[in-house]
């Protein structure tokens, strides 16, 4: 991956509806070259998905919470991960270092939705305990990553 590929990734993260012509102009390539690079970035897995980002409160999911999950010793960790990942309200599942086993980011319709989800999560035999942190305000949330520049020669 060279610096042009990285520039294309930065552009597409900001707005993936850009046409090949817009991308080509921005990075100084022909349309066919830009289109081929975009195809290769998708095929290589550097781009994992092309989708709309929905505003959660606009669709009634006005509560963002982070749920720490502690698993019981020698429990079915893989089963818990599959269980957590299968819940539509769970946006992210992270295995973490520290006092807890997992950190989940969830979006639900209010505290009743959070309570219902926690009940479902605690229903798995591996879960020993949960702790929830409710976000009062989201100041920044993005799916974009800071694509670093390539290694200089």
Residue, then its C-alpha position, 0 to 999 in steps of 0.5 A: x500500500x503506497x501513499x496514494x492508496x492511503x490518500x484514497x482510504x482517507x477520502x473514502x472514509x470521509x465520504x464513500x459516495x465519492x465517484x471514481x472521477x472525484x477520487x482520481x482528481x483529488x489524488x492526481x490519477x486517471x479515473x481508470x487508475x483510481x477505480x482499479x486502486x479502489x477495487x484492489x483496496x476492497x479486494x485486499x480487505x483494506x476496505x471492509x464494508x461500504x454502508x450508510x452510517x445511521x444517526x442512532x437518535x434519529x431512529x429512536x436509539x437515544x441511549x449509548x452505553x458501555x457495558x463491562x462484562x466479567x466472565x466466570x472462571x473457566x466459562x464458555x468464553x467463545x459462547x459468550x462472545x457469539x452470544x454478545x455479537x448476535x445481539x443487534x443492540x451491541x455495536x462493539x465487543x472488545x476483549x480488554x485488559x484490566x479488571x473486566x473481561x469484555x467491554x461492549x458498546x451498545x445503542x438502545x431505546x432508553x433505560x428500559x432497552x438497556x435493562x432488557x439487553x443486560x438481562x439477555x447478556x446475563x442470561x448466558x452462563x459465562x457471565x458472572x457480572x456486568x457494570x454499565x456506564x451510560x453516556x450523557x452526551x457524545x462529543x465525538x463518534x466516528x468510524x474513521x481511523x487515522x490512516x498513517x502515512x506510509x513508511x518513508x524510504 
